[in-house]
C-alpha cells in the first residue's frame, strides 16, 4: 500500500523560533496521523524541526536534499534523497507531496508554494504574513487554506485526502481560513 506523503516547506536558517515550534508540532501531528513527512531535508529551520517532530511521534521522514553528499542533512531524516539539484529540488518536493504545508515564508518556500499552486497541489499556509496570504489567494486556482493551528491544518489535510483522487476545494471558494 502506498504511504501518504505530506510536504512541510519553510525557511531554513531564517526560520523564527515560532515557525520552528510550529513545524515541530506539525511534523509530530502528521506522523501521528500515519502520514510520511517530506521536507527539504536540511539540518536547519522548518525542515529540521518538522523531521524531528515526526521522529518523536515514531513517524517516517524523507528529505529531498539539494546536495550530492548529504553533508547538510538533518539527523532526523530517515530516507535521504540526494539530488544534486540545488534549489531545483523544490519541484521534486512539491510533486512528491499529496498536500504541501508552508510554515513561514522565505524565497525557497515561495518557490515551492508557487510550484504547488501551478501543479494544483493542495496548499496550506501557516505562520504567513498577511500580505503574502493575499498574494497566494490571488494566484490560487486550486485548493488553498490558511491554518492558524496545527490541528486545523491536519483536519484540512484529512478532508482533502478523503476524496483522493481527485482533490477539490472544501467549499465554493478556492481558499479557506481555518482556525
Buried (B, 14 or more C-beta within 10 A) or exposed (E): EEEBBBBBBBBBEBBBEEBBBBBBBBBBBBBBBEBBBBBBBBBBBBBBBBBBBBBBBEBBBBBBBBBEEBEBBBEBBBEBBBBEBEEEBBBBBBEBBBBBBBBBBBEBBBBBBBBBBEBEBBBBBBBBEEEBBEBBBEEBEBBBBBBEBBEBBBBBBEBBBEEEEEBEBBEEEBBBEBE
